Amino acid sequence: MGRKRTAAEARSGPTVVLKGGTATTTNEKKDRKDPNLAKVNGTGGKPTSLIFEPRPDWHARELPEVPIPAILAPPPRRALEEIQQYAVALLEAENKEYETKHASSDASHKFMSTIMASGTLEDKVSALTLRVQESPLHAMKVFDNLLGLAKKRSRNQALMAVGALKDLLGQGMVLPPTRKLRTFAKQPGLYGALHGKYDNWKTGDPLPGKLEKIHLVVWAYEDWLKSTFFELLKVLE
């Protein structure tokens, strides 16, 4: 057993620990165990916190202002494709983070998972619907599950899922109530960002202009929702 540190030693700084012939401080050991991997940054880091706070009305979240030029000249195609791929990666990581760190630790989510695994069809559809309503941006997989049920050959399953999707998209909650959905490439904020010195922007570079990760996450989700909505229209047809 080691001796206790005196008050003077405690004030003098971190404890030095000998390991494998190398002297390291307790502070250094802590730093090694706690790397700064707050969010995906294009270099392989995994997220440890959400970029977008969960909320049912995702489209009502006010984003940081970005300059929008008077003339919306299309951004360079290569830079646009690069930043969209990065945005999609951020959105996928955001959804995974929500599922593994937030939804999995919530009692109500665990209960809904049990219902979806062993409940009746009506219970499953209700649970999926409630899950989407909590935070649509973080429920892409759940929305896909509902869409999958809507494509089933079983008329009862399909009609029940279509009814749930119709309710979700008709309440001004998942869809913006005052405007149409935009594709990623049509976001006005991108037009002012991907020009000038950012013509050749690529993943790993600082974000162009005044763009932040939250812009990319929201715009990537809106693009995904627009394409998913068209999938639902095909099912209805």
Buried (B, 14 or more C-beta within 10 A) or exposed (E): EEEEEEEEEEEEEEBEEEEEEEEBEEEEBEEEEEEEBEBBBBEEBEBEEBBBEBBBEBBEEEBEEBEEEEEEEEBBEEBBEBBBBBBBBBBBBBBBBBBEEBBEEEEEBEEBBEBBEEBEBEBBBBBBBBBBBBBBBBBBEBBEBBBEBBBBEEEEBBEBBBEBBEEBBEEEBBBBEEEEBBEBBBBEBBBBBBBEEBEEBEEEBEBBBEBEBBBBBBBBBBBBBBEBBEEBEEEEE
